Amino acid sequence: MSTPITAAAVNDLRKRTDQPMMDCKSALTEAGGDMDRAIQILRERNSKVSVKRSMNETAEGRVAISIDPAAKVAAIVEMRCESPPTAKNEQFIALANDVAKQIAQKDPKNVEELLAQPFVGGKGTVTDRINEVIGLIRENMKPHRFTRLSGGQFGEYVHHDGSQGALIQVEGSGTADPAMLRDICAHVVALNPQYVRTADVPAEVVNKEKDFITQQLQADPKNAGKPANILEKIAEGKLKTFFGESVLLEQLVANQQKYEKKTVGQVLKAAGLEVIKVVRLKVGEVTL
């Protein structure tokens, strides 16, 4: 039995693919309401369809990061508030930074435990610290999600408006250049790679991409009569392009003026470093 085609479903598909509303409705109808199938139908109709893996919900706030090189710990947190002006308020910015420092130092397991912890920067609990700022600004605010990392070396970047940021954890024989790691984190914020390394891409995803490439090649009249080995090389090139778009270490560094024709993986390898973990947060974003 097919799923009813609702306006909300059409709008969701539009947000995820940037395709016209009528095209999205048509694809959903053809797919019987199956979102994944509808995305594939759009891709088959238009090879330039880019699938977004996140959708925005109505929320304001900012991302904050705290790194303690001596203790080899770091944390990134998304603090929520009600309005854009509050997200830029100095009191709220200080609160977000305090909460990130709290997480790095005290390693709470979840938001509830974090709120109940004694505040490292003063008296009372973390909840008391938050309520102090709520009392000043008269607006609700809370930590929404966070990640804490330990061990290795760290780099960070928070966008100028605080709306998104990235934290990277690396290890290796060399001392990481903070500017280089910051550039990589800025790259992560800008391009939002879905995977760190090629091996991280699920086999199911790779196989689907291979099937899609094969369909494209077979449908193109220019490929009629081409030898199988030539078509295989073309397919390999297209798959490499897919990895270059989706995998961090295979992507050309966004700042090509500084890292001309070098991938993120090449830059890190030259520095004797290997990625352990990358965390990217964007305010109001729900990861699918």
N, C-alpha and C positions, 0 to 999 in steps of 0.2 A: 504494500500500500504506500503510495507516495505521500510525502510530507506537504501540507498546504503551503503555498507560496505567499508569505506575508511580506508586507512592506518593510518590516524590520530585517527580514532575511535578505531582501534585495539590497537594502542600504548597507548591511554588513558586508555583502559580497562586493559592493561598489567600493567601500573603504579599503578592502583587502586587495583589490586589483586595479583601482583607478579607472575602471571601465564605465561607459555610459549606463544609466539606469535601465534603459530598455534592453541593452545587451545582457545585463546581469539578470533581468527578469526572464529573458528568453532562455539563457543558459540554465537557470534554476528550474524552469519549467521542463526543459529537455532532460534534466538530471533527476526529475522527480523530487526536487527539494534537497537532494544530497549536495551539501556545500563543497566537499572535496571534488566530487564529480563535476560540479558546475565550474569550478576553477580550471579543471583539466579541459573542459569543453571550450572555455574562453581561450586557454593557451593554444588549443588546436586551431581555433579560428584566427588567433593573432599571436604570432610567436614573440611579440614584444611585451606581452602581458607580464607584469612583475607582481608577484604575490607578496603582500605585506603580511608579516607574521605577528602583527599586534594590532590592537584596536584601542582607541582612546575612550576613556570614561570621563565624566565630568568631575574634575578634581584639580586642586591647586596645591602648590607646595614647592619644595626644592630638594635637591640631592646634596648630601654632605659626605665628606670623606675624612677619615683620620688615619694617619700612619705614624707608628712608633718604630723607627728603624732599630733602636737599641733593643727593644723587646721583640722585634721581628713579628709585629702584629699590625693588622690594618682592618678597617671597617668602612663600609659604604651603607648609607641609610637614605630612605625616601621619607621625608617628613611631609605630612599633609596639613593643609589649612583650607580656609573657605574662599579666600579671594586673592587675586593677583597682587594687589598692593601689599597684603600681608606677606606674601612670598618674598617680597623685596625689602621688607622691614628689617632694620638692623637687629632688633630684638629677636625676631624669628630666625634670622641667619645665625646669630650667636647660639640660639637654642639648638638648631640643627647640628652645628659643629660640636656642641657639648654632648649631644646624644651620640654622635658618631664616635667621639672620644670614649664615652662610657662603654659603648659596645666593644671597642677595641681592647679596652683595659679589663673589663669584667666578664666578657664572653657570655652574655645571656643566651638562653636556648631559644627563646621566642619573645614576642612583644610583651606578653603578660609578665614574664619573668623580668624583662628589662624595666618595665614600669614600676615594679615592686622593689628594685634594687636601691640601696643607699646611693645617693648621688655623689660621684667622685669629686665634683667641683664645689661642694658646699654642704649645707645641712639638708636633712630630710631625704626623701626618695626622688627618683626620676620623675614620678608623677607630680610631686611637689614643685619641681623645677618647671615642668610644663605648665602647671596651674598658675605659677607666678607670671609667666608670659601671657597666658590666657587672660589673667586679670588686668594686665596692662593694655592689651590689644582688643579685648572683648570679642574674641573669635575662637571657635573651637579648633584644636590642632592635636595631632597625634603622630607617632611613628607608624608607618604603614608596613614597611618591610625592610629587611637589612641582611647583609652578609658579612661575616667576619672571616678573615684569613690569617693563618699563622705560618711562619717559616719562610725562608727565601728573602727576596728583595721585592720592593713594591714601586709601582708608578701610578699616577692618578691624573685625572683631568675632570674638571667640572665646567660645563658651559657657562658663559658669562652671566646668563640670567638664572642659573641654578636649576634649570628645568631638567637637565640630564647630566650624567657623569659616568665615568668608567674607572675601574680599579683593575690593575694587572699585577699578577704575582709571577715572578720568574726566579730561576735558579741557574747556576753555572759557575764557571771558573773565573769569570771577570766581574768587575764591579760595574753595576748598571749605571749608565748615564741618565740622570733624572730627566733631562731634556728629551732624550730619545724615547724613554718610556712615556713621557707626557705626550709626545707626538703620536705614539701608537695608541694611547688611550683616546686622544682626540680623533684619530682615525676610526676607532671602534664606535665612538659616539656618532660620528658623521655617517658611516656606512652600515653600521649594525650587522656585522657578519653573523650568520646563523651557527657556524661551527668554528672551532679553533684550528683543527687540522683535518686533513682529508680522511684520516682513519675514523674521525668522529662522525662522519656522515653515515647514517644508517643504510644498510644494504638495500632496504626497501626504497629509500629515496633515490639512491643511485640507479637502481633497476628501472624505476619509473622514468627517470630522466633519460636513460638509454633508450627506453621504448619510445619516448616522445621524440628523441633525435632521429630514431629510425623512421618513425612516421613522417617526420619533416622531409627526410632525404627521399623517401619513396614517393612523396607527393610532389616533389619538385621536378618538373619536366627536364630541367637542365641535367639531371643525374641519370636520365635514361641512357642505357648502354654503357655506363661507366663500369670498369672492372671492380670486382668485389673488394680487392685490396685498396683501391683508391677511395671507395666509399667508407671503408673501415678507418682509413686515416682521417677522413673528413669528420667522421663520428667521434674519433678520439680527440680531435681539435675542439669540437663543440663541447665535449664533456669537460675538457680542460678549461674552457671558457666558463662553464657552469661552476666549477670549483673556484675559479678566479673571482667569481662574483659572490660566492657563498661562504668560502673558507678564509678565515683571517690570514693564516700564514701564506696563502696563495695569492692574496690581493696585493696589488701595487700600493705602496704607501700613499695615502691621500695627498700628502705634501710632496709632490713630485719636484718642486723647485729645490727642495733640500735633499730628497732621496731619489734622484733621477733613475727611472727604470728599475728600481729595486722593490722586491716584495717585502712584506713584513717579516716573513721567514728568513729572507736573506739578510736583512738588517740585524735581526736577533742572532743569527748564526755567526755573523762577522764579529759580534760583540761577545761571543762565547756564552750565550744565554738561551734558555729554553723556557717556554711558557708552561706554567703549572695551572693557572686559573685566570680567567677573564670574567669580570662581572660588569654589566652595563645596566643602569637603571634610568628610566625616564618617567617623570611624574605623570601619573594618570594612565600609564600604559599597562595593559594586561597581556602577558605573554601567553600565546596560544599553544 
